Amino acid sequence: MSAHRRKFSVRWLAAGGAAAFAGILGIAMLLTNTGSACAAPPSTTAKSGKATFYDLAGTSGNCSFETPADDLYVALGPSEYSEGAACGAYLDVTGPKGKVRVKVFDKCPECPAGHIDLSRTAFKKIGAEIDGIIPIKYKLVSNPATPAGISVRIKEGASQYWFAARIDNHANLLSSVKVASGSGSFKTANRTDFNYWIIDAGAGSGPYKLKITDVYGNSTTVSGIKMSPGTVQKTSTRITGGSGSVTEKTTSAPAASPAKKTATSAPAAKSSATPSAVATTTPPAASAPAPATTGSAADPAAAAAGQPLVDLAAAEQPAKSSC
């Protein structure tokens, strides 16, 4: 699993950031240990908040992706990172200078909902770097364009007895990944906090077929994936748009599997202003889940977090929860 470290801003430390950092660390540890009962990825409805920026030390964030070629990425707080469910999705972020599209790439342990941490490159496209912190609006993008087809990376240490794969360029939030070896039957993989899909009992020796399904019910299968740990295996297949587009529909969405959290993060700036909190979509009550409506869009945040798929219009009604 990859981890990253943030480079502290000199101006932040000089402004009393060292004292504030101790408090932030305590909050971050509490969030890491307790999680959030209302965790869900960002919604397709624009929300208000604030943005800071950071510099990546290394080549990968907590989502285990390679750094995007355009250097446009974002780290989300624990509730919106949602134990890896947000990884690989795209957000449109609007700031004082304009709009930028960024890939969910990392986790920011000390960021509450509504506070996103952008790459320096992305931040400079929508705000002045010297400000350190800017007001923004942001939302999840449905069916965004991707720079290439789906790729699969088998994790180091994997074998026929322990399967672990990272999926990239899937565009939308994912709800499930199923794996079959050769002519065998499909097995369901469980998502981890560091964005690998794992089958603890293994999936056989391969070559593998991976059936990948997003939260909107779009699904496709990539074949010929080899047990080749550490190698990014590229395909021309896309779940939405381009070659190998949607092959079938499904409304099943398994619950995400929590995993050990090891990435660390640090703030880019300190502000006396209190940002607007971002309210994530509240899923239906567990005692009476709303069924998916045939032909209607499903709430991507609820589906990615392992909640029952519901009609998007109903899901976007004002939340009655205290979260």
C-alpha positions in Angstrom: 0.0 0.0 0.0 1.3 3.4 -0.9 1.4 6.4 1.5 2.3 10.0 1.1 3.5 12.9 3.1 2.7 16.5 2.8 5.2 19.3 2.7 4.3 21.9 5.3 3.9 25.5 4.2 6.4 27.9 5.8 3.8 30.6 6.0 1.4 28.3 7.7 3.9 27.3 10.4 5.0 30.9 10.9 1.4 31.9 11.5 1.0 29.6 14.5 0.4 26.5 12.5 2.6 24.3 14.8 0.2 24.8 17.7 -2.8 24.3 15.5 -1.3 21.2 13.9 -1.2 19.4 17.3 -5.0 19.9 17.6 -5.6 18.9 14.0 -3.6 15.7 14.5 -5.8 14.7 17.5 -8.9 15.3 15.4 -7.4 13.3 12.5 -6.6 10.4 14.7 -10.1 10.4 16.1 -11.6 10.4 12.6 -9.3 7.7 11.5 -10.1 5.4 14.4 -13.8 6.0 14.6 -14.8 6.7 11.0 -18.0 8.4 10.1 -21.5 7.0 10.3 -22.5 9.3 7.5 -19.6 8.6 5.1 -20.5 9.0 1.5 -18.6 10.3 -1.6 -19.5 13.8 -2.9 -22.9 14.3 -4.6 -23.7 15.3 -8.2 -25.4 18.4 -6.6 -22.9 21.3 -6.1 -21.8 22.0 -2.5 -20.0 24.9 -1.0 -16.8 24.6 0.9 -13.1 25.6 0.9 -10.0 24.4 -0.8 -6.3 24.3 0.2 -3.4 22.7 -1.7 -0.5 20.3 -1.0 2.5 18.9 -2.7 2.7 15.1 -3.1 5.9 13.6 -1.7 6.3 10.4 -3.8 4.4 9.1 -6.7 1.1 8.0 -5.3 -1.7 9.0 -2.9 -3.9 6.7 -0.8 -6.0 5.6 -3.8 -2.8 3.9 -5.1 -3.0 5.6 -8.5 0.0 6.9 -10.5 0.0 10.7 -10.5 -2.2 12.0 -13.3 -0.3 13.3 -16.3 -2.1 16.7 -16.0 -1.3 16.9 -12.3 -4.9 17.6 -11.5 -6.1 15.7 -8.5 -7.7 16.1 -5.1 -7.6 14.6 -1.6 -10.9 14.2 0.3 -11.6 14.1 4.0 -12.5 10.7 5.6 -16.3 11.1 5.3 -16.2 11.9 1.6 -13.2 9.6 0.8 -15.6 6.9 2.2 -13.0 4.2 2.8 -11.9 4.3 -0.9 -15.3 4.5 -2.5 -14.6 7.9 -4.0 -11.3 6.8 -5.6 -11.1 7.4 -9.4 -14.1 9.6 -9.6 -13.9 13.2 -10.9 -15.0 16.4 -9.3 -15.7 19.8 -11.0 -14.4 22.5 -8.6 -15.2 26.2 -9.1 -13.2 28.8 -7.4 -12.6 32.6 -7.7 -10.7 32.3 -11.0 -12.8 29.6 -12.7 -13.4 25.8 -12.8 -11.1 22.8 -12.9 -11.8 19.1 -13.1 -9.8 16.9 -10.7 -9.5 13.2 -10.1 -10.1 11.8 -6.6 -6.6 10.6 -5.8 -5.9 10.8 -2.1 -7.2 11.0 1.4 -6.9 14.1 3.7 -7.3 12.7 7.3 -7.7 16.1 8.9 -10.2 17.5 6.4 -13.9 17.7 7.4 -16.6 17.4 4.8 -16.5 20.6 2.7 -12.7 21.0 2.9 -10.9 19.5 -0.1 -7.1 19.5 -0.7 -6.1 20.1 -4.3 -2.8 19.6 -6.0 -0.9 22.8 -6.3 -1.5 22.8 -10.1 -5.2 22.5 -9.7 -5.4 25.1 -7.0 -3.6 27.7 -9.2 -6.1 27.2 -12.0 -9.0 28.5 -9.8 -7.4 30.7 -7.1 -4.3 32.7 -6.2 -1.6 30.5 -4.6 -0.7 33.2 -2.1 -4.2 33.0 -0.6 -3.6 29.5 0.6 -7.3 28.8 1.1 -10.2 29.8 -1.1 -14.0 29.4 -1.1 -15.2 26.9 -3.7 -18.2 24.9 -5.0 -17.7 21.3 -6.1 -19.7 18.4 -7.4 -19.3 14.8 -8.6 -19.2 14.5 -12.4 -21.3 11.8 -14.1 -19.8 9.9 -17.0 -16.6 12.0 -17.3 -14.2 11.4 -20.1 -11.1 9.4 -19.1 -7.6 9.7 -20.6 -7.5 6.0 -21.6 -9.4 2.7 -21.3 -9.6 0.7 -18.1 -6.4 -0.5 -16.7 -5.7 -3.2 -14.1 -2.8 -3.4 -11.7 -2.2 -6.6 -9.7 -0.7 -5.8 -6.3 2.7 -6.9 -5.3 2.4 -10.1 -3.2 -0.7 -11.3 -5.0 -0.9 -14.9 -6.2 -3.4 -17.6 -7.1 -4.1 -17.8 -3.4 -4.6 -14.1 -2.7 -6.0 -11.8 -5.3 -5.7 -8.0 -5.2 -6.2 -5.6 -8.2 -6.5 -1.9 -8.7 -8.9 -0.6 -11.4 -8.2 2.8 -13.1 -10.0 4.9 -15.7 -13.4 3.6 -14.7 -14.9 7.2 -14.9 -17.8 6.8 -12.4 -17.8 5.6 -8.8 -17.6 1.8 -8.7 -20.1 -0.5 -6.9 -18.6 -3.9 -7.6 -15.8 -5.9 -9.1 -16.1 -9.7 -9.8 -13.3 -11.9 -10.9 -13.2 -15.2 -12.8 -10.1 -17.3 -13.6 -10.1 -19.1 -16.9 -13.5 -20.7 -17.5 -14.4 -20.6 -13.8 -17.2 -18.8 -12.1 -17.1 -15.2 -10.9 -16.1 -14.3 -7.3 -16.9 -11.0 -5.7 -14.0 -8.9 -4.6 -14.0 -6.5 -1.6 -12.8 -2.9 -1.9 -10.1 -1.7 0.5 -9.4 1.8 1.9 -6.3 1.9 -0.4 -8.4 1.2 -3.5 -7.5 -2.4 -4.2 -10.2 -5.0 -4.8 -9.3 -8.2 -2.9 -10.3 -11.8 -2.7 -8.7 -13.2 0.4 -9.1 -16.8 -0.7 -7.6 -16.1 -4.1 -9.2 -16.3 -7.6 -7.0 -19.0 -9.2 -4.0 -18.7 -11.5 -5.6 -16.7 -14.3 -5.8 -15.4 -16.9 -8.6 -13.4 -15.4 -11.9 -11.8 -16.4 -13.0 -8.8 -14.4 -16.6 -7.7 -14.4 -16.6 -4.1 -13.4 -19.9 -2.3 -12.5 -20.4 1.4 -11.6 -23.0 3.0 -9.4 -25.3 3.8 -12.3 -25.6 0.1 -13.3 -23.2 0.3 -16.2 -21.0 -2.8 -16.5 -18.3 -4.2 -18.7 -15.9 -7.1 -18.6 -12.2 -7.0 -19.3 -10.4 -10.2 -20.2 -6.9 -11.6 -20.4 -5.6 -10.1 -17.2 -2.5 -11.9 -16.1 -1.1 -12.6 -12.6 1.7 -10.1 -13.1 2.1 -8.2 -9.8 3.3 -4.6 -10.1 2.5 -4.3 -13.8 -0.2 -1.9 -15.2 -2.2 -3.9 -17.7 -3.9 -1.5 -20.1 -7.1 -2.2 -22.2 -9.1 -0.2 -24.7 -12.4 -1.0 -22.8 -14.5 1.8 -21.3 -17.5 1.4 -19.1 -19.1 4.5 -20.5 -18.3 6.2 -23.8 -15.6 5.1 -26.3 -14.8 1.6 -27.4 -16.1 -1.2 -25.2 -18.9 0.9 -23.8 -21.8 -0.3 -21.7 -22.4 -4.0 -22.2 -25.1 -4.7 -19.6 -27.0 -3.2 -16.7 -27.2 -4.3 -13.1 -28.5 -2.7 -9.9 -26.5 -4.8 -7.3 -24.1 -2.9 -5.1 -22.1 -4.8 -2.4 -21.0 -3.1 0.8 -17.5 -1.7 0.9 -14.9 -3.6 2.9 -13.0 -1.4 5.4 -9.2 -1.8 5.5 -6.3 -0.5 7.5 -5.6 3.2 7.0 -2.0 4.2 6.7 -1.8 7.4 4.6 -1.0 10.6 6.4 -1.8 14.2 5.4 -1.1 17.7 6.6 -2.9 21.0 6.0 -1.7 23.6 3.4 -2.9 26.7 5.2 -4.7 28.0 8.3 -7.7 30.2 8.1 -9.8 31.9 10.7 -12.9 31.6 8.5 -15.2 28.7 9.0 -16.1 27.0 5.8 -19.6 25.9 4.8 -20.0 22.2 5.7 -20.9 19.9 2.8 -23.9 17.8 3.5 -23.6 14.3 1.9 -26.7 12.6 0.6 -28.5 10.7 3.4 -29.3 7.1 2.5 -32.8 5.8 3.3 -33.5 4.3 6.7 -32.2 0.8 7.0 -35.6 -0.5 8.2 -37.3 0.6 5.0 -34.9 0.9 2.1 -36.3 2.4 -1.1 -35.9 0.1 -4.1 -34.2 1.2 -7.3 -36.5 2.6 -9.9 -36.3 1.0 -13.3 -34.8 3.3 -15.8 -33.9 6.0 -13.3 -30.5 7.2 -12.1 -29.3 5.9 -8.7 -27.7 8.0 -6.1 -23.9 7.4 -6.7 -22.8 8.4 -3.2 -25.2 5.9 -1.5 -24.4 3.1 -3.9 -20.6 3.5 -3.7 -20.9 3.5 0.1 -22.8 0.1 0.0 -26.3 1.6 0.6 -29.3 0.4 -1.4 -29.7 2.1 -4.8 -32.5 4.7 -4.7 -34.1 7.1 -7.1 -31.7 10.1 -7.5 -34.5 12.7 -7.2 -35.7 11.3 -3.9 -32.1 11.0 -2.6 -31.4 14.7 -3.2 -34.3 15.8 -0.9 -33.2 17.7 2.3 -31.6 15.4 4.8 -33.4 14.7 8.0 -30.3 13.3 9.7 -28.2 15.1 12.2 -25.1 14.3 10.2 
